[in-house]
Amino acid sequence: MFLKPDSSASAAPRLRRTVAFRLTAAYSLVGLLLVLLATAGLYVVLRAELDKSTDQFLADKLHVIRTMLQERPNDQDGLREEIELESAARRYQRFYIRLLDEHGVPILTTPGMVDQLDLAELAGQARGRPERPISMVGRNGQAFRVTSAAAPVGEPPTSSDMIQIAIDISQEEELLRRYRFWFWAILLVTSFLFPLVGYQIARHGIRPVEEIAATARRITSTNLRERIGAEGYPLELASLAGTFNEMLDRLEQSFEQISRFSADIAHDLRTPVNNIRGEAEVALARARTVDEYRDVLESSLEETVRLSELIGDLLFLARAESPLTNLHRQKVDVDELLGIVRDYYEATASDGGVSLVAVAADETITADLDRALMLRAVSNLVSNAISHTPSGGSVTLAACATDAEIRIKVSDTGIGIPAEALPRVFDRFFRVDPSRSKTSGGTGLGLAIVQSIMTLHGGSAEIASQLGRGTCVTLRMFATATR
């Protein structure tokens, strides 16, 4: 039996090699392409300029001899000096001229022209291309640039001679040959140099990514304090590192909340269970009267009710956080909803000496809400307000609406909440006064449930409070209201 290799273990190194290889290949290809285009472009320009310079020289010579034949047709000494003697004074880039009469008989020829060029081939190639320079290979393999043109003799012309000019461009060809040699040498060197430099650039470029990956590998459920030092990173990777660090901050906070949540759950579940067990053990320790057994059962029933409510709240929070949770929206009259809550808690408020008032809006506010959830959210707020408002105080319910927002406010004149506790009042199991909450039966989940309900509605819950002056909780929903 063969074991299949762990693809996940080798995927990361292979991916890093692939990224480095691709970056190196891209740098190398782009660099080589730029060198190739630059050198090839320079070669084309150089060759064009050399040809242009040679062609201009040939055109000048044609013009000079034509002028002499037209203005001084009988100046044989001047023509001989121009055709036979001037070229001999040039050491490099020798040129040759032959002057033919109208019958093709040579009149003057530069010495050595017959040895260097096949004159019949020259005449044949130049016959159909008058005054157009062409390239030609000499008898000894040298490169020539040749042209021919007719030249009128005398003024007015009495006849027409033929001028043939050839210039040795071997020096230019040698220059171009050396250029081509260095061109290929540079291309060969850069084909080895660019991959090496490109690989170093690629490795340097992906080093921050590897550091981010190394940091991620060090992170575990017990080690969430690792952070990426983004100093010196490029802007894009610095942004990635900052986003990663923000994600780690949220994860660390979530894990801390989960740890506190687990500890609070264990504590709040253990307390009623221990109470039931303790009372049962005491009741069974010896024989009891019927009334004593009834008292034990009643006490146990109260603990089980409390335990059931706690479990129900926890289940609701778990369902509320599920992305599959759906709201059962319907048209809800907000003022009517507040009236229902007021009627339900009116007796409780009266027993505590608290005035419970629902202020009606100037006009009817109707919105698409989950009726049951909104009743629960407002009820939790009213229950908390009554519990923390001393006798003689008041609790007020009010609603208002704008074009895109509905607000429900529950305010009281109770004991208030310390400023340092306000940021945590919507956390699960958080109690401003743990001893008071426990005696009054609170679990610390009421406001957390309110926040979850508002999140499901796409809204939020906000709280403002002052010690000794009261608290106001505002439920904000970005929903369309009908007034």
C-alpha positions as CSV (number, residue, x, y, z in Angstrom):
1,M,0.0,0.0,0.0
2,F,1.5,3.3,-1.1
3,L,0.9,6.5,0.9
4,K,-0.2,9.5,-1.1
5,P,2.1,12.5,-0.6
6,D,0.8,15.3,1.4
7,S,0.0,17.8,-1.4
8,S,-0.8,20.5,1.1
9,A,2.7,20.3,2.6
10,S,4.5,20.7,-0.7
11,A,2.0,23.1,-2.2
12,A,3.4,26.2,-0.5
13,P,7.1,25.7,-1.4
14,R,6.1,24.8,-5.0
15,L,3.9,27.9,-5.1
16,R,6.8,30.1,-3.9
17,R,9.1,28.6,-6.5
18,T,6.5,29.2,-9.1
19,V,6.0,32.8,-8.2
20,A,9.7,33.5,-8.1
21,F,10.2,31.7,-11.4
22,R,7.4,33.6,-13.1
23,L,8.7,36.9,-11.8
24,T,12.2,36.0,-12.9
25,A,11.1,34.9,-16.3
26,A,9.0,38.1,-16.7
27,Y,11.9,40.4,-15.7
28,S,14.3,38.5,-18.0
29,L,12.1,38.5,-21.0
30,V,11.2,42.1,-20.6
31,G,14.9,43.0,-20.1
32,L,16.1,41.0,-23.1
33,L,13.3,42.4,-25.2
34,L,14.3,46.0,-24.3
35,V,18.0,45.3,-25.1
36,L,17.1,43.6,-28.3
37,L,14.8,46.4,-29.4
38,A,17.3,49.1,-28.4
39,T,20.4,47.5,-30.1
40,A,18.5,46.5,-33.2
41,G,17.0,49.9,-33.5
42,L,20.4,51.5,-33.1
43,Y,21.8,49.1,-35.7
44,V,19.1,50.0,-38.2
45,V,19.6,53.8,-37.6
46,L,23.4,53.4,-37.9
47,R,23.1,51.5,-41.2
48,A,20.6,54.0,-42.6
49,E,22.8,56.9,-41.7
50,L,25.9,55.3,-43.3
51,D,23.9,54.5,-46.4
52,K,22.6,58.1,-46.5
53,S,26.0,59.6,-46.1
54,T,27.4,57.4,-48.9
55,D,24.5,58.2,-51.2
56,Q,24.9,61.9,-50.6
57,F,28.6,61.6,-51.5
58,L,27.7,59.8,-54.8
59,A,25.1,62.4,-55.5
60,D,27.6,65.2,-54.9
61,K,30.1,63.6,-57.3
62,L,27.5,63.2,-60.0
63,H,26.6,66.8,-59.6
64,V,30.2,68.0,-59.8
65,I,31.0,66.0,-63.0
66,R,27.7,66.9,-64.6
67,T,28.4,70.6,-63.9
68,M,31.9,70.3,-65.4
69,L,30.6,68.5,-68.5
70,Q,27.8,71.1,-69.0
71,E,29.8,74.3,-68.3
72,R,33.4,73.2,-69.3
73,P,33.1,70.3,-71.7
74,N,36.6,70.9,-73.2
75,D,38.4,71.1,-69.8
76,Q,40.0,67.6,-70.1
77,D,42.6,68.4,-67.4
78,G,39.9,69.3,-64.9
79,L,37.9,66.1,-65.6
80,R,41.1,64.0,-65.4
81,E,42.0,65.5,-62.1
82,E,38.4,64.9,-60.8
83,I,38.1,61.4,-62.1
84,E,41.7,59.9,-62.1
85,L,43.6,61.8,-59.5
86,E,41.2,62.8,-56.6
87,S,40.4,59.2,-55.6
88,A,44.1,58.4,-55.3
89,A,44.4,61.0,-52.5
90,R,41.9,59.1,-50.3
91,R,43.4,56.3,-48.2
92,Y,40.1,55.0,-46.9
93,Q,36.8,54.7,-48.7
94,R,38.2,54.9,-52.1
95,F,35.9,55.7,-55.0
96,Y,36.1,55.0,-58.7
97,I,34.6,56.9,-61.6
98,R,34.2,56.0,-65.3
99,L,33.0,58.4,-68.0
100,L,31.6,56.9,-71.2
101,D,30.6,58.7,-74.4
102,E,27.2,58.3,-76.0
103,H,28.4,55.2,-77.8
104,G,29.6,53.5,-74.6
105,V,33.3,54.1,-75.3
106,P,35.3,54.9,-72.1
107,I,36.6,58.4,-72.0
108,L,38.2,58.6,-68.6
109,T,38.5,55.9,-65.9
110,T,39.9,56.0,-62.4
111,P,43.0,53.8,-62.2
112,G,42.3,50.4,-60.6
113,M,38.6,50.4,-61.3
114,V,38.9,47.6,-63.8
115,D,40.8,45.5,-61.1
116,Q,38.2,46.1,-58.4
117,L,34.9,45.9,-60.3
118,D,33.3,43.8,-63.0
119,L,32.4,46.8,-65.2
120,A,30.0,44.7,-67.3
121,E,28.1,43.7,-64.2
122,L,28.1,47.3,-63.0
123,A,26.6,48.5,-66.4
124,G,24.0,45.7,-66.3
125,Q,22.8,46.4,-62.8
126,A,22.8,50.2,-63.2
127,R,21.1,50.2,-66.6
128,G,17.5,50.1,-65.4
129,R,18.1,52.2,-62.2
130,P,19.6,55.6,-63.3
131,E,20.8,57.8,-60.4
132,R,19.6,55.2,-57.9
133,P,22.5,53.9,-55.6
134,I,22.7,50.1,-55.3
135,S,25.0,47.7,-53.5
136,M,27.5,45.5,-55.4
137,V,30.3,43.1,-54.5
138,G,33.7,43.7,-56.1
139,R,36.1,41.2,-57.6
140,N,38.0,40.8,-54.3
141,G,34.9,40.5,-52.2
142,Q,34.7,44.2,-51.1
143,A,31.4,45.9,-50.7
144,F,30.6,48.8,-53.1
145,R,27.9,51.3,-53.4
146,V,27.4,52.2,-57.1
147,T,25.3,54.5,-59.2
148,S,25.2,55.8,-62.8
149,A,23.6,58.7,-64.6
150,A,23.4,60.4,-68.0
151,A,25.1,63.8,-68.2
152,P,24.5,66.3,-71.0
153,V,27.7,67.7,-72.6
154,G,27.9,71.4,-73.4
155,E,25.4,74.3,-73.2
156,P,23.2,73.9,-75.1
157,P,23.9,70.1,-75.0
158,T,25.5,68.6,-78.1
159,S,25.7,65.0,-76.8
160,S,25.2,62.9,-73.6
161,D,27.8,61.0,-71.7
162,M,27.3,58.3,-69.1
163,I,28.8,58.6,-65.6
164,Q,29.5,55.5,-63.5
165,I,30.6,56.0,-59.9
166,A,31.5,53.3,-57.3
167,I,32.6,53.9,-53.7
168,D,34.2,51.3,-51.5
169,I,32.1,50.8,-48.3
170,S,34.2,48.0,-46.8
171,Q,35.0,50.2,-43.8
172,E,31.4,50.8,-43.2
173,E,30.6,47.1,-43.5
174,E,33.5,46.3,-41.1
175,L,32.0,48.8,-38.6
176,L,28.5,47.2,-38.9
177,R,30.1,43.7,-38.5
178,R,31.8,44.8,-35.3
179,Y,28.5,46.3,-34.2
180,R,26.7,43.0,-34.8
181,F,29.4,41.1,-32.9
182,W,29.0,43.4,-29.9
183,F,25.2,43.2,-30.3
184,W,25.3,39.4,-30.0
185,A,27.9,39.5,-27.2
186,I,25.7,41.9,-25.2
187,L,22.6,39.8,-25.8
188,L,24.4,36.7,-24.7
189,V,25.7,38.4,-21.5
190,T,22.3,39.8,-20.6
191,S,20.6,36.5,-21.2
192,F,22.7,35.2,-18.3
193,L,22.7,38.4,-16.3
194,F,19.0,39.2,-16.4
195,P,17.8,35.9,-14.9
196,L,20.3,36.2,-12.0
197,V,19.3,39.8,-11.3
198,G,15.6,39.0,-11.9
199,Y,15.7,36.1,-9.5
200,Q,17.2,38.4,-6.8
201,I,14.6,41.0,-7.4
202,A,11.8,38.3,-7.3
203,R,13.2,36.9,-4.0
204,H,13.4,40.3,-2.5
205,G,9.9,41.1,-3.7
206,I,8.2,38.0,-2.3
207,R,10.2,38.1,1.0
208,P,7.5,40.1,2.8
209,V,4.9,37.5,1.6
210,E,7.1,34.8,3.1
211,E,7.3,36.7,6.3
212,I,3.6,37.1,6.4
213,A,3.2,33.3,5.8
214,A,5.8,32.6,8.6
215,T,3.8,34.7,11.0
216,A,0.6,33.0,10.0
217,R,2.2,29.6,10.7
218,R,3.2,30.7,14.2
219,I,-0.4,31.6,15.1
220,T,-2.4,29.1,17.1
221,S,-5.4,29.2,19.3
222,T,-3.0,29.8,22.3
223,N,-0.8,32.3,20.5
224,L,-2.7,35.1,18.9
225,R,-0.4,37.9,19.9
226,E,1.8,37.5,16.8
227,R,1.8,40.6,14.5
228,I,3.4,41.5,11.2
229,G,5.9,44.3,11.3
230,A,5.1,46.1,8.1
231,E,7.9,48.7,8.3
232,G,9.8,49.0,5.0
233,Y,7.2,47.0,3.1
234,P,5.9,48.2,-0.2
235,L,2.5,50.1,0.0
236,E,0.5,47.1,-1.3
237,L,2.1,44.6,1.1
238,A,2.0,47.1,4.0
239,S,-1.8,47.4,3.4
240,L,-2.0,43.6,3.3
241,A,0.0,43.3,6.5
242,G,-2.2,45.9,8.2
243,T,-5.3,44.1,7.2
244,F,-3.9,40.8,8.5
245,N,-3.0,42.5,11.8
246,E,-6.5,43.8,12.1
247,M,-7.9,40.4,11.4
248,L,-5.6,39.0,14.2
249,D,-6.9,41.7,16.5
250,R,-10.4,40.6,15.8
251,L,-9.5,37.0,16.2
252,E,-7.8,37.6,19.5
253,Q,-10.7,39.6,20.8
254,S,-13.1,36.9,19.6
255,F,-11.1,34.2,21.3
256,E,-11.1,36.2,24.5
257,Q,-14.8,36.7,24.3
258,I,-15.3,33.0,23.7
259,S,-13.1,32.1,26.7
260,R,-15.1,34.5,28.9
261,F,-18.3,33.3,27.3
262,S,-17.4,29.6,28.1
263,A,-16.5,30.5,31.7
264,D,-19.7,32.4,32.2
265,I,-21.8,29.7,30.7
266,A,-20.1,27.1,32.9
267,H,-20.7,29.3,36.0
268,D,-24.3,30.2,35.1
269,L,-25.3,26.6,34.3
270,R,-23.5,25.2,37.3
271,T,-25.2,27.5,39.8
272,P,-28.8,26.4,39.3
273,V,-27.7,22.7,38.9
274,N,-25.8,22.9,42.1
275,N,-28.8,24.5,43.8
276,I,-31.2,21.8,42.6
277,R,-28.7,19.1,43.7
278,G,-28.1,20.6,47.1
279,E,-31.8,21.0,47.9
280,A,-32.4,17.4,46.7
281,E,-29.6,16.1,48.9
282,V,-30.9,18.0,51.9
283,A,-34.4,16.8,51.3
284,L,-33.3,13.2,51.0
285,A,-31.0,13.3,54.1
286,R,-33.9,12.5,56.4
287,A,-37.7,12.2,56.3
288,R,-39.6,15.4,55.6
289,T,-43.1,16.6,55.8
290,V,-45.3,17.1,52.8
291,D,-44.9,20.9,53.1
292,E,-41.1,20.7,53.3
293,Y,-41.0,18.5,50.2
294,R,-43.3,21.0,48.5
295,D,-40.9,23.8,49.4
296,V,-38.0,21.8,47.9
297,L,-39.9,21.1,44.7
298,E,-41.0,24.7,44.4
299,S,-37.4,25.9,44.8
300,S,-36.2,23.3,42.3
301,L,-38.8,24.4,39.9
302,E,-37.6,28.0,40.1
303,E,-34.1,26.9,39.4
304,T,-35.1,24.8,36.4
305,V,-37.2,27.7,35.0
306,R,-34.1,29.9,35.4
307,L,-32.0,27.2,33.8
308,S,-34.5,26.8,30.9
309,E,-34.6,30.5,30.3
310,L,-30.8,30.7,30.2
311,I,-30.6,27.8,27.7
312,G,-33.3,29.4,25.6
313,D,-31.3,32.7,25.5
314,L,-28.1,30.9,24.5
315,L,-29.9,29.0,21.8
316,F,-31.4,32.2,20.5
317,L,-28.0,33.9,20.3
318,A,-26.6,30.9,18.5
319,R,-29.4,30.9,15.9
320,A,-29.1,34.7,15.5
321,E,-25.4,34.4,14.6
322,S,-26.1,31.8,11.9
323,P,-26.0,33.2,8.3
324,L,-29.0,31.1,7.5
325,T,-31.3,32.8,10.0
326,N,-34.3,34.3,8.2
327,L,-36.6,37.1,9.5
328,H,-40.3,36.7,9.3
329,R,-41.0,40.3,8.3
330,Q,-44.5,41.8,8.2
331,K,-46.1,45.2,8.4
332,V,-45.8,46.3,12.0
333,D,-47.4,49.4,13.6
334,V,-44.5,50.5,15.8
335,D,-46.7,52.6,18.2
336,E,-49.0,49.5,18.7
337,L,-46.0,47.4,19.4
338,L,-44.8,49.8,22.1
339,G,-48.3,49.8,23.6
340,I,-48.3,46.0,23.8
341,V,-45.0,46.1,25.7
342,R,-46.3,48.9,28.0
343,D,-49.4,46.9,28.8
344,Y,-47.5,43.8,29.6
345,Y,-45.1,45.4,32.0
346,E,-47.5,48.0,33.5
347,A,-48.3,45.8,36.5
348,T,-44.6,45.0,37.2
349,A,-43.8,48.7,37.0
350,S,-46.6,49.7,39.3
351,D,-45.5,47.1,41.9
352,G,-42.0,48.8,41.9
353,G,-43.5,52.3,42.0
354,V,-42.2,53.1,38.5
355,S,-44.2,55.1,36.0
356,L,-44.3,53.3,32.5
357,V,-45.3,55.6,29.6
358,A,-45.5,55.0,25.9
359,V,-45.4,58.3,23.9
360,A,-47.3,58.1,20.7
361,A,-45.7,59.5,17.6
362,D,-47.3,62.4,15.7
363,E,-48.2,60.1,12.9
364,T,-48.5,56.3,12.4
365,I,-45.2,54.5,11.8
366,T,-45.4,51.2,10.0
367,A,-42.4,49.2,9.0
368,D,-41.4,45.7,7.7
369,L,-40.1,44.0,10.9
370,D,-40.1,40.6,12.6
371,R,-42.8,41.3,15.1
372,A,-41.9,38.6,17.6
373,L,-38.2,39.6,17.7
374,M,-38.9,43.3,18.0
375,L,-41.3,42.6,20.9
376,R,-38.5,40.6,22.6
377,A,-35.9,43.3,22.0
378,V,-38.1,46.1,23.4
379,S,-39.3,43.9,26.3
380,N,-35.7,43.2,27.3
381,L,-35.0,46.9,27.4
382,V,-38.1,47.7,29.4
383,S,-37.5,44.8,31.9
384,N,-33.9,46.1,32.5
385,A,-35.1,49.7,32.8
386,I,-37.8,48.8,35.4
387,S,-35.3,46.6,37.4
388,H,-32.8,49.4,37.6
389,T,-35.2,52.3,38.3
390,P,-36.0,53.1,41.9
391,S,-39.5,53.8,43.2
392,G,-40.8,57.1,42.0
393,G,-38.8,57.0,38.7
394,S,-40.2,56.6,35.2
395,V,-39.6,54.6,32.1
396,T,-40.5,56.1,28.7
397,L,-41.0,54.4,25.3
398,A,-41.0,56.5,22.1
399,A,-40.6,56.0,18.4
400,C,-39.8,58.4,15.5
401,A,-39.0,57.9,11.8
402,T,-37.1,59.7,9.0
403,D,-37.1,58.9,5.3
404,A,-34.6,56.0,5.8
405,E,-34.4,55.3,9.5
406,I,-36.7,54.2,12.4
407,R,-35.7,54.9,16.0
408,I,-37.2,53.3,19.1
409,K,-36.0,54.8,22.4
410,V,-36.4,53.3,25.9
411,S,-35.3,55.7,28.5
412,D,-35.4,55.7,32.3
413,T,-34.6,57.8,35.3
414,G,-32.8,55.0,37.1
415,I,-29.4,54.5,38.7
416,G,-27.4,54.8,35.4
417,I,-24.3,53.0,34.2
418,P,-20.7,54.0,34.8
419,A,-18.9,55.4,31.8
420,E,-16.2,52.7,31.9
421,A,-18.9,50.0,31.6
422,L,-20.8,51.4,28.6
423,P,-18.5,49.8,25.9
424,R,-19.2,46.3,27.3
425,V,-22.9,46.4,28.2
426,F,-23.8,44.5,25.0
427,D,-21.3,41.7,25.7
428,R,-22.8,38.4,26.8
429,F,-22.9,37.7,30.5
430,F,-21.7,41.2,31.3
431,R,-23.3,42.6,34.4
432,V,-22.6,46.1,35.7
433,D,-23.5,45.0,39.2
434,P,-23.1,41.2,39.3
435,S,-24.6,40.7,42.8
436,R,-27.6,42.8,42.1
437,S,-28.2,41.1,38.7
438,K,-28.1,37.7,40.2
439,T,-30.5,38.4,43.0
440,S,-32.9,39.9,40.5
441,G,-32.6,36.8,38.3
442,G,-30.6,38.5,35.4
443,T,-28.3,36.4,33.3
444,G,-26.4,39.2,31.5
445,L,-27.8,38.2,28.1
446,G,-30.6,40.6,27.7
447,L,-28.7,43.4,26.0
448,A,-26.7,40.9,23.9
449,I,-30.0,39.5,22.6
450,V,-31.2,43.0,21.8
451,Q,-28.0,43.7,19.8
452,S,-28.4,40.4,17.9
453,I,-32.0,41.2,17.0
454,M,-30.9,44.6,15.7
455,T,-28.1,43.1,13.7
456,L,-30.6,40.7,12.1
457,H,-32.7,43.7,11.1
458,G,-29.6,45.5,9.6
459,G,-29.6,48.1,12.4
460,S,-27.9,48.8,15.7
461,A,-28.4,49.4,19.4
462,E,-26.9,52.5,21.1
463,I,-26.8,53.4,24.7
464,A,-26.2,56.5,26.7
465,S,-26.2,56.8,30.4
466,Q,-25.2,59.0,33.4
467,L,-24.9,57.8,36.9
468,G,-27.8,58.8,39.1
469,R,-29.7,60.3,36.1
470,G,-30.8,57.4,34.0
471,T,-30.1,55.5,30.8
472,C,-31.4,55.7,27.3
473,V,-31.2,52.9,24.7
474,T,-31.9,53.7,21.1
475,L,-32.7,51.0,18.5
476,R,-31.9,52.2,15.0
477,M,-33.2,50.4,11.9
478,F,-32.4,51.4,8.4
479,A,-35.8,50.4,7.1
480,T,-38.4,51.9,4.9
481,A,-41.2,53.3,7.0
482,T,-44.8,54.1,6.0
483,R,-46.3,57.1,7.8
